[in-house]
Amino acid sequence: MFVFFSLVHFMTHFNFFMNLLLVFELMSFCVFLFCMNLSYISFSSVGLYFSIVILTFSVCETVLGMALLVSAARYTGRSNVKSFSFLGF
């Protein structure tokens, strides 16, 4: 359900880059919770390790996104998504 709401928010409110980062963080957290629940249902320790790997990638994604936001804010002085045209997206 959280993935649906985050996708709706992503499609409607994509003006600021920080909003996009929060939506991606919510989606990755939902995937992490899904893997944790799946590992508890199957009683397997592999699912726990896989969920830790997903959580690690989520943290790396967040750090890279925040670094991109800070460097772009220093470069342009704005945090709108439309001001990121120099980055190619």
WORA-V770389 format. One record per residue. SS is DSSP state (alpha for helix, beta for strand, coil for the rest). PSI is psi as a letter, one per 40 degrees, with the letter a starting at -180 (NA if undefined). Layout:
SS_PSI, SS_PSI
This chain:
coil_d, alpha_d, alpha_d, alpha_d, alpha_d, alpha_d, alpha_d, alpha_d, alpha_d, alpha_d, alpha_d, alpha_d, coil_g, coil_f, coil_d, beta_i, alpha_d, alpha_d, alpha_d, alpha_d, alpha_d, alpha_d, alpha_d, alpha_d, alpha_d, alpha_d, alpha_d, alpha_d, alpha_d, alpha_d, alpha_d, alpha_d, alpha_d, alpha_d, alpha_d, alpha_d, alpha_d, alpha_d, alpha_d, alpha_d, alpha_d, alpha_e, coil_f, coil_i, alpha_e, alpha_d, alpha_d, alpha_d, alpha_d, alpha_d, alpha_d, alpha_d, alpha_d, alpha_d, alpha_d, alpha_d, alpha_d, alpha_d, alpha_d, alpha_d, alpha_d, alpha_d, alpha_d, alpha_d, alpha_d, alpha_d, alpha_d, alpha_d, alpha_d, alpha_d, alpha_d, alpha_d, alpha_d, alpha_d, alpha_d, alpha_d, coil_e, coil_i, coil_e, beta_i, alpha_d, alpha_d, alpha_e, alpha_f, alpha_d, alpha_e, alpha_e, coil_e, coil_NA
